[in-house]
Amino acid sequence: MEQNQEVYPRYADYIGNQKFYFVLLIGGIVFPLIGILQSFTATNGDGMTFFAIGGFFWLLELGYWPRLLYLLWRFVINESRRNGLVPSIETPARAVGYCFVPFYNLYWIFQALGKYPIDLNRIAVRKGINRAMSEKLGKTASVLAIVSIIPFIGILAAFANLYVISRFIIEAVDVSKAIGAKSLLTVRDLFYTTVPLLPIVAYLLMSGLEETFVYSRSISEVRQLGGEVAGQSLRIEGTVVPGSVNKSGTSLRCTFALADSFGESIEIRFDGMLPDTFKEGMPAMAEGKYHAGDYFEATNVLTKCPSKYEPAPEEGEAASSSATY
């Protein structure tokens, strides 16, 4: 069968940027280590900020590694066809894409990583270049990648594979450049790098929107729905039940009950300064979340004032999460 001689004309000779990969890799290692040190040494921090930054670098690295492998294979496939050789894998998309097919990838990873050094060295020999990539690197990286899914020992295998993959990239780029490849980082590379971040960004946006939108519910509705609305940001209105207000003498923590026109009531727990117009038997509104323990944890309490809004606390007074409406 005649071999497809198609090449990739635009950026056909570029193989990504190994320096960018190693910056992401080092960031993913160094920042969590700083976080661990801070957790043991700092008196007012647990290092979570550094862990978060390290996780960000890890996600970027996980996004760029498949892209880098794709570019390395594209160059090898292109050069093989230019030099009358038949590449082990027909397309770079297949080389990388099959690595994400469950179960089949246990076999395919040996093709994507194991065959690459062989094809690259064949090109170097054909062009008379005295450079060679170690063919053991691809096989070793494949074995360690599979072992890394095994509990406990997989952690050690994963860390060992960081070194092997690093050597794989260094030697692959070194031989490729000797053949004629160019190192370049494009906007498209950056786009593919950020792909693993998209689900997390979407989740954070949705979580933020959920926190922003406060749904108005009657006390009767909250009682009826129960657990279905537990944890949601809600706004409820009612009348402060006489005799239900219970304030702590040493803190701003207080509890009271709101009742609607149907006679349904609910306990409100609030940690903050109540408005001056807050009185028993008067209308009030609470914003917060309903808990399955049959109480409402308020973050904001408002009271109705027929003619004006309650003025803000004077400077020096504790800021209140309450107002009139």
C-alpha positions in Angstrom: 0.0 0.0 0.0 1.4 3.4 -1.0 2.4 5.5 2.0 0.7 8.8 2.4 3.2 11.5 1.7 1.3 14.4 3.2 3.4 16.7 5.3 2.3 19.5 7.6 3.4 22.7 5.9 2.8 25.4 8.5 5.2 25.2 11.5 6.1 21.7 10.3 9.5 21.8 11.8 8.8 23.2 15.2 8.6 21.0 18.2 7.3 23.2 21.0 9.3 24.6 23.8 11.0 22.3 26.3 11.9 25.3 28.6 8.2 26.2 29.0 7.5 22.6 30.0 10.2 22.5 32.6 9.1 25.9 34.0 5.7 24.4 34.6 7.1 21.2 36.0 9.4 23.0 38.4 6.6 25.3 39.5 4.5 22.3 40.2 7.1 20.9 42.5 8.6 23.9 44.2 5.4 25.7 45.2 3.9 22.7 47.1 7.2 22.2 48.8 7.1 25.8 50.0 3.5 25.2 51.1 4.7 22.2 53.2 7.5 24.2 54.8 5.1 27.0 55.6 2.6 24.6 57.2 5.3 23.4 59.6 7.0 26.8 60.3 4.4 29.5 59.9 2.2 30.5 62.8 -0.6 32.1 60.9 -0.8 30.1 57.6 -1.2 26.6 56.4 0.5 27.0 53.0 -2.7 26.4 51.1 -1.9 29.4 48.8 1.3 27.7 47.7 -0.4 24.4 47.2 -3.0 26.1 45.0 -0.3 27.8 42.9 1.5 24.5 42.6 -1.7 22.8 41.5 -2.2 25.5 38.9 1.3 24.7 37.5 0.6 21.0 37.6 -2.6 21.4 35.5 -0.7 23.5 33.0 2.0 20.9 32.8 -0.6 18.2 32.2 -2.0 20.2 29.4 1.3 21.0 27.7 2.8 17.5 27.9 0.3 15.9 25.4 0.7 19.0 23.1 4.5 18.6 23.3 4.3 14.9 22.5 2.0 15.7 19.5 4.5 18.2 18.1 7.4 15.7 18.6 5.5 13.0 16.7 4.4 15.5 14.0 8.0 16.3 13.3 9.1 12.7 13.2 6.2 11.7 10.9 6.9 14.6 8.6 10.7 13.9 8.5 10.1 10.2 8.0 8.0 10.8 4.9 10.5 13.4 3.6 13.3 10.9 3.8 11.4 7.9 2.3 10.8 6.2 5.7 7.5 4.8 7.0 6.6 6.1 10.5 5.4 3.7 13.1 2.3 5.8 13.7 0.5 7.5 10.8 -0.6 10.7 12.4 0.3 12.7 15.5 -3.3 12.9 16.5 -3.4 9.1 16.7 -0.2 9.0 18.6 -1.6 11.2 21.4 -5.3 10.6 21.1 -5.2 6.8 21.7 -3.3 7.5 25.0 -6.6 8.7 26.4 -8.7 5.7 25.4 -9.4 3.7 28.6 -7.7 0.3 28.8 -6.5 0.5 25.2 -4.0 3.2 26.3 -2.2 0.5 28.5 -1.1 -0.9 25.2 -0.9 2.3 23.1 1.5 4.1 25.5 4.2 1.6 24.5 3.6 2.7 20.9 3.5 6.4 21.5 6.5 6.5 23.8 8.3 3.3 22.9 8.3 3.8 19.1 9.2 7.4 19.1 13.0 7.0 19.8 13.2 4.3 17.2 11.7 6.4 14.5 13.7 9.5 15.5 17.0 7.5 15.4 16.2 6.1 12.0 15.8 9.6 10.6 19.1 10.6 12.2 20.9 7.6 10.6 19.3 8.3 7.2 20.5 11.9 7.3 24.0 11.0 8.5 23.6 12.8 11.9 25.7 11.4 14.7 23.1 11.8 17.4 20.9 9.2 18.9 18.1 9.1 21.6 18.1 6.3 24.1 15.5 3.8 23.1 15.1 2.6 26.7 13.6 5.9 27.8 10.3 5.4 25.9 9.9 1.8 27.2 10.8 2.8 30.8 8.4 5.8 30.7 5.6 3.5 29.5 6.2 0.9 32.2 6.4 3.6 35.0 3.2 5.2 33.7 1.3 1.9 34.1 2.8 1.2 37.5 1.9 4.7 38.7 -1.8 3.7 38.7 -1.1 1.0 41.3 -2.0 2.3 44.9 0.9 3.2 47.2 3.8 2.2 44.9 2.3 4.2 42.1 3.3 7.4 43.9 7.0 6.4 43.8 6.6 5.3 40.2 5.0 8.6 39.2 7.9 10.6 40.8 10.5 8.4 39.1 8.7 8.9 35.8 9.0 12.7 36.1 12.8 12.2 35.8 12.4 9.7 32.9 10.0 11.9 31.0 12.3 14.8 31.5 15.2 12.9 30.0 12.9 11.7 27.2 12.0 15.3 26.3 15.6 16.6 26.6 17.0 13.9 24.3 14.1 14.1 21.9 14.5 17.8 21.5 18.3 17.5 21.2 18.2 15.0 18.4 15.3 16.7 16.7 17.2 20.0 16.6 20.2 18.3 15.2 18.0 17.0 12.4 16.5 20.4 11.7 13.7 21.1 14.2 13.0 24.5 15.7 11.9 25.3 19.2 8.9 27.6 19.3 5.9 28.4 21.6 2.8 29.5 19.8 -0.6 30.8 20.9 -2.1 27.5 19.9 0.2 25.7 22.3 -0.9 28.0 25.1 -4.5 27.3 24.3 -4.0 23.5 24.5 -2.1 24.0 27.7 -5.0 25.7 29.4 -7.5 23.0 28.5 -7.2 21.1 31.8 -8.1 24.4 33.6 -11.4 24.9 31.7 -13.5 22.5 33.9 -12.1 24.1 37.1 -12.7 27.6 35.8 -16.3 26.6 34.8 -16.9 25.1 38.2 -15.6 28.2 40.0 -17.8 30.4 37.8 -20.9 28.3 38.5 -20.1 28.3 42.2 -19.7 32.0 42.2 -22.9 32.6 40.3 -24.7 30.2 42.7 -23.4 32.3 45.6 -24.4 35.5 43.9 -28.0 34.7 43.2 -30.2 34.6 46.2 -33.5 33.0 45.7 -36.6 34.3 47.6 -38.6 31.6 49.3 -41.5 31.8 51.7 -41.0 30.1 55.1 -43.7 27.6 54.1 -41.9 26.7 50.9 -38.6 26.2 52.8 -40.4 23.9 55.3 -42.1 22.0 52.5 -38.9 21.5 50.4 -36.7 20.8 53.4 -33.5 19.1 52.2 -34.0 20.1 48.6 -33.1 23.7 49.4 -30.5 22.9 52.1 -27.2 24.7 51.4 -28.8 27.1 48.8 -28.5 30.8 49.1 -32.0 32.0 50.1 -33.9 35.0 51.2 -36.9 34.6 53.5 -39.3 37.1 54.9 -41.6 37.1 57.9 -42.6 38.6 61.2 -40.2 38.4 64.2 -42.0 36.1 66.6 -42.5 37.8 70.0 -40.4 36.3 72.8 -38.2 34.4 70.3 -35.2 36.8 70.4 -32.3 35.4 72.3 -29.0 37.5 72.4 -25.7 36.4 73.8 -24.3 38.6 76.4 -20.7 38.3 75.3 -20.9 38.2 71.5 -23.1 39.3 68.6 -24.5 35.8 68.2 -28.3 35.8 68.5 -31.3 33.6 67.5 -34.9 34.5 66.8 -37.8 33.1 64.8 -39.6 34.4 61.7 -43.2 33.5 60.9 -45.1 33.9 57.7 -48.7 34.7 57.1 -49.6 30.9 57.1 -48.3 30.5 60.6 -45.2 28.6 59.6 -42.1 29.7 61.5 -38.3 29.0 61.4 -35.4 29.6 63.7 -32.9 32.2 62.5 -29.3 32.1 63.7 -27.3 35.2 63.1 -23.8 36.3 64.0 -23.7 40.1 63.6 -25.2 43.4 64.7 -29.0 43.6 64.3 -30.5 46.8 62.9 -31.7 49.4 65.4 -35.2 49.0 63.9 -35.3 45.2 64.6 -38.1 44.6 67.0 -40.4 41.7 67.9 -43.6 41.6 66.0 -42.1 43.7 63.2 -41.4 42.4 59.6 -37.9 41.3 58.8 -35.9 39.6 56.1 -33.0 37.2 56.4 -30.5 36.1 53.7 -28.4 33.0 54.2 -28.7 29.2 53.9 -31.2 26.7 55.2 -29.7 23.8 57.1 -31.2 20.3 57.3 -31.1 20.6 61.1 -34.2 22.8 60.6 -32.7 26.2 61.1 -31.6 29.1 58.9 -28.1 30.5 59.2 -28.3 34.1 58.2 -25.5 36.2 56.8 -27.6 39.3 56.5 -30.7 40.6 58.4 -32.8 43.5 57.2 -35.9 45.2 58.7 -38.6 47.3 57.0 -38.7 51.0 57.7 -41.6 52.8 56.2 -39.9 56.2 55.7 -36.2 55.8 55.5 -33.2 53.4 55.4 -31.4 52.8 58.6 -28.2 54.9 58.6 -24.8 53.0 58.5 -23.0 52.6 61.8 -20.8 55.5 62.8 -17.1 55.3 62.2 -15.4 53.2 64.9 -18.5 51.0 65.5 -18.5 47.4 64.3 -19.7 47.1 60.7 -23.0 45.3 60.5 -24.2 42.8 58.0 -27.7 44.2 58.5 -29.8 47.1 57.1 -33.4 48.0 56.4 -35.3 47.4 53.3 
